[in-house]
């Protein structure tokens, strides 16, 4: 298992790392890659997969749950606003996807849920410079990650401003 910890002014990333590791996940804090807006269609290289920071498109993904992959260069903008992005691979069992959808529905503000086929049998949970990759859903661990990092990106929004159907 991979464990890399970085300092965050407002939180307990080490505690969240331990929580995610206890749930059977790997945990990384990739170095921040900046946060400039680039023109739509620009190829952007990231230091993690899925990305947790870096150049991104000017318009974020509309907050919500999706049945098709979202553009990563848009999802990074959501992270910048303090969003949590949950993505799952093609080989994640349908019952687990149902659990993820229920988790999303329970408290959807500031969350994106979408498939990312390249994750195969893994689920990725990302926030700005935070990445957990899991092979199963653990309600308590995902809640802890969401509650620690939601609305705490470099351009944070209030959780109430991150409602589904909006693009804040």
N, C-alpha and C positions, 0 to 999 in steps of 0.2 A: 504494500500500500504506500501511496505517496502522500507525504505530509509536508507542506510548505506553509509557513505562517508569515504574515506581514502585519505591521502595526496599522490599526485603524483608530482614529481619534475617538469615534463615538461608539465603539462596540466591543464585542467579545468574539472576534474571529477565531481565537484559539479555542474557546469553549464550543463554538459551532463546529470547528474542525473535529474536535473530539466527539461531539454528538454524531456527526456524519460518519466518522470512522467506526464508531460503535454500531451504526446501522449497516455496516458493510460497504460503505462508499469510499471512494478516494476523494481527496480534497486538495485543491491548489489555490494559491493566490498569485495568479500571473501578474507580472509587472505591468503597470499602466502604460498604454501605448498612445496616450494623447486622446483628444476628443474633437478633432476638427470635422466640419461638415465637408463632404465631397459631393460632386455631381452624381446624380443617379446613374447607375451603370458602371461607375468606376470600380475596377477590381481592387479590393482591399485585402491585404494580407494581415492575418492575426497571429498572435503568439499562443493561442489556445483554441481548442475546438470542443464545443462552440466558443465563440469569442466572448470576452468579458470587458473589453475596452477597445479603444482605437477609433480611427477615422470612421465616419458613418454618414449615411444619407440624411438630408435635412428633415425629412418627414418620417416620424416613427411609425411603427405598426400600430394600428388601432387595437387598444387593449381588448383581449378576448381569447376565446378558445377556438382553435382552427383544426380542420381535418386535412389540411395540406401544409407543407413547409412554408415558413415565412422567410423573407429575405434577411440574412444575417446582418447586413449593413444597415437595415432598418431596426432590427431588434437591439442592436448595440445602442441606438438612440434611446430606446425604452430603458435600457440599463442606466444610461446617463441620468435619466429622470428619476431613478430610484426604483425601477421596475425589477421584478423577478421573472425570469424566463425559464420555463420548464419545457424541455424537449425530449422526445423519446424515439428510439430507433424502430426499424421495421420488424425486428424480432421480439419486441416487448409483447408479452401475452395480452390478448384482448381484455382479460379480467383486470390486469394491472392498469391498462389504459382507462378502463371504467373507474378504477380507484382514483387515478389522476384527475379525471373529469369531475368526480365528486369532490375531490379536494379543491379544485378550481372553483366549482360552484359554491362551496361553503363560504368563501371569502375572496371574491374575484378581483377586487380593486388592486391595480398595480401588477397584475399577473398576465403573462402570455403563456398559453399552452399550445404546443404544436408538435407535429412529427418532425423528425430530422433523420431521414433514412440511414445516414452514415453512422449513426450511433449504434446500429445493430441491436443488441439485446440490452442496451444501457439507457438510463434516464439521466439527463443532465439538468442540474438546477444551477442557474447562474444569477449573479448580481454583479455590480461594478467591481471588477478585479477579484471576484470570488467564483469558484467552480467546484461543484461536487458532481461526481459521476457515480451512479448507483446501478446495481443489477436488480434491485427490487424497490418497491415503494414502502417507505416507513413514515407513517403519518406524523409521529412525534418529531422525527428529524426534519422532515420537510416544513412542518410548522415552525420549528425553531429557526431554520434558515430564513424562511419568509419573514418572520417577526423581527429577526435581528437586522436584516438588510433592506427590507422594503422601505421606500421613501428616503433612502440615505445615499443616493448617487451624488455625483459632483454638482448636478443641477436638480436638487431634490424638489419634489412636489409633495403636497399633503396627500395622504392616502385617499382621502375623499375626492381629490381631483383626478385620480387615476381610475375612474370608473370604466367598466366595459363599454365599448362603443365609442370611446373618445380617443383622441390621439394627442394627449398632453405629454 
